[in-house]
Amino acid sequence: MTKQPNRYTKKIYELAGRSLYFPPFIVALVVLSVTLLPWQNARHNLLSSQQKAIDSKTKSVEAVIQNKFNDYENKLSSGVALMRANQDVTKQQWQDFFNTSATTENIADNEIIGYLKVFEKQNKSEIEQFAMSQGYKDFYIHPDTPGDQLSSSVIFVHPLSNNNMSTVGLNMLAQNDTKEAAMRAITTASPALSKLSESDSDSSYGDESLIMLVPNFANKTKNVTQEQRRQNLQGYVYTQFQPSQLLDELLQSQSRQQHFSLQVYSEEIKPSNLLYQTNNYNDIEGDERNSKTTRGVSLFGATWKMSYQFDDKYVVSTSERSAPTVVIAIGMTLSMLVFLATLSFFKRRTKELQEQKDAEVDLAKDELLSLASHQMRTPATGVKQYVGMVLQGFAGEVDPAQRLLLEKAYDGNERQLHVINQILQLAKLESGRIVLAKHPTDLKKLIEDVVEEQQAVASEVGHSLKAVVPKQPLMAKIDQHMIRMVLENIVSNALKYTLKAGTITVKLTQNKQYAIIAIADTGIGIAENKKEEIFKQFTRLHTNQTAGVSGTGIGLYLANQLVNLHGGTIELTSTEGKGTTFIIKLPKRQMKIKPSSSNISN
Amino acid sequence: MSKLKQKILIVEDDTSISEAYQMILEKENYQVACAYDGNEGLKKLGSFNPDLMLLDLRMPHLDGVGVLEKMTPKQKKDTSVIVLSNYDMQKEIDEAYKLGATRYILKSWASPVDLVQLVKRSISE
């Protein structure tokens, strides 16, 4: 796969080069910002959902209150109808009416419903007489209102409990808030609910009471103008209640179930105007913006201000509430996944490109090595052939003088070729380009070949070179090309370092694991302290006797590396002045390679 | 031993080398033919039917490995192949052996004497 990146991707890889994390980060950021839009949407939806929920809850609270007051209105109006229908309504009739009235079904027994008779002061005695006739003991009209012309008195009240009895004779118009509501009722000719007055501020919360009045006009038809109404006013049917108690009955359970707290104020939201507060007031917590609201309810001329605090957790369902969080969580997870995926892609791609580059470099190295080797060898090869041919007599007989010169040329050329070989092998070794190709090889035949090839060189100096091998083939799994080089190198060394006519023997034996090749010579030997050194690179044996011997000192180093690669060893025994024996051990079968210092692959 | 001369085909694009080899081998009484690239080599392999072929690895048009690939099994049986090169590339050497070459030699290693010895040994196998 050699996909070449185009210009743009190259730019991206350049960026990635500076920091591998940069492009994935950008991509992740893009993904994250894309999720911002749905997140906003979700938040917006949540907000309007919450608004709707709050609206509906507050509306249901208002409905409950409105219904209650409508019931009151019905009840009071029926009382007015009673007064109109009958000329002289008695106390008993009042009781009977409200005991059995159908409209009382929805209303609790302890709700007060009474009749406040309005009269001119001078007619006071009439009222007192009436009261006596009704059987009220100790009836007296109180308090006295010195300035006003009009007075009033409660003459009927239902139910007739002891508490309620004490209100009989009460001049309710003397109270400012009642008076205000009463006047309002005349002005509007409709029911009026009293408002908390300033004077009530000294009574503590919970004790206040409100009163709702429906006016009773004598003449049904002539009640158009204010004046007429005042003229015709007979009295008021009223109900009196404690708003805290009433609202508690109406709303406490609802507030608990719907998870909100509520404060109800008369007219204005200030502490002195507090009518009612749910008992979970301090428990409910919520976010200012979304869960707190104030509504106003209009009730028969009075306004109640309702201050709600909703519990965030319950306004909308938990799943709805968590929707924006879920969206952003998904967004972040997604962008994290994208980040990781992009990162791994870039890592992989960078690695691929690097490997590609490495492979290209390796290929270039190979080409260079092969080119160098060829260019250096070709001219020398030609010389070798032609000078060799002259020496062989191809161009006629060669006299000794000519032979001498020609041989010098030939030898020089040989040395050159030898050096080229060694340097190239070394280069390959160092760059890790050597790969062993191991096949089962007959070592017997290999040794015989090598020995035979070196006979010419041996006989020139007068050495005796022989192979001592078993009759049968000896197979070992080796790279024959490499091992041949090793043998050639060591044999050639043996020949070189044996000065006089000597004996060089190549002996092949084996044990259970190894094939053993022993190359023995009768040469100058190697000093004890030099035995390890000669395997090192660029070391040559330097003695007086070896001054004439050529060599780059690469051979044994190379031979050792190659044998090690096969899992084998080269050892030597030597006596200075007597001779040297190199012992090469090669595993017959595949063995684990011990790690060596060079980076050759196998 | 056949009375006929043994035949050797030299497939090599470097004429100075092939001429030298030809001279050396003809002196040893072999019948020698030359080809200068792989395609020509294959042709002459068919027509000349040598006992031994000296095959250079790097040649124009068709290289040594290509020739080995295109040889028929019969040809491989009848003709020993010695592969020559001055490049000494491991991959090529392995390929050559895998495809049935008897021997690989570095050209710069073989003196005239070496060449003759090598041919004598290989041709009789």
Chai-1 contact restraints between the chains, C-beta under 6 A:
chainA,res_idxA,chainB,res_idxB,connection_type,confidence,min_distance_angstrom,max_distance_angstrom,comment,restraint_id
A,S370,B,Y87,contact,1.0,0.0,6.0,A-B,restraint_1
A,S370,B,M89,contact,1.0,0.0,6.0,A-B,restraint_2
A,S373,B,Y87,contact,1.0,0.0,6.0,A-B,restraint_3
A,S373,B,D88,contact,1.0,0.0,6.0,A-B,restraint_4
A,H374,B,N86,contact,1.0,0.0,6.0,A-B,restraint_5
A,H374,B,Y87,contact,1.0,0.0,6.0,A-B,restraint_6
A,R377,B,N86,contact,1.0,0.0,6.0,A-B,restraint_7
A,R377,B,S108,contact,1.0,0.0,6.0,A-B,restraint_8
A,T378,B,N86,contact,1.0,0.0,6.0,A-B,restraint_9
A,A380,B,S108,contact,1.0,0.0,6.0,A-B,restraint_10
A,T381,B,K107,contact,1.0,0.0,6.0,A-B,restraint_11
A,T381,B,S108,contact,1.0,0.0,6.0,A-B,restraint_12
A,G382,B,S16,contact,1.0,0.0,6.0,A-B,restraint_13
A,K384,B,S111,contact,1.0,0.0,6.0,A-B,restraint_14
A,Q385,B,A20,contact,1.0,0.0,6.0,A-B,restraint_15
A,G388,B,S111,contact,1.0,0.0,6.0,A-B,restraint_16
A,G388,B,P112,contact,1.0,0.0,6.0,A-B,restraint_17
A,M389,B,P112,contact,1.0,0.0,6.0,A-B,restraint_18
A,Q392,B,P112,contact,1.0,0.0,6.0,A-B,restraint_19
A,L417,B,S108,contact,1.0,0.0,6.0,A-B,restraint_20
A,V435,B,Q90,contact,1.0,0.0,6.0,A-B,restraint_21
A,A437,B,D94,contact,1.0,0.0,6.0,A-B,restraint_22
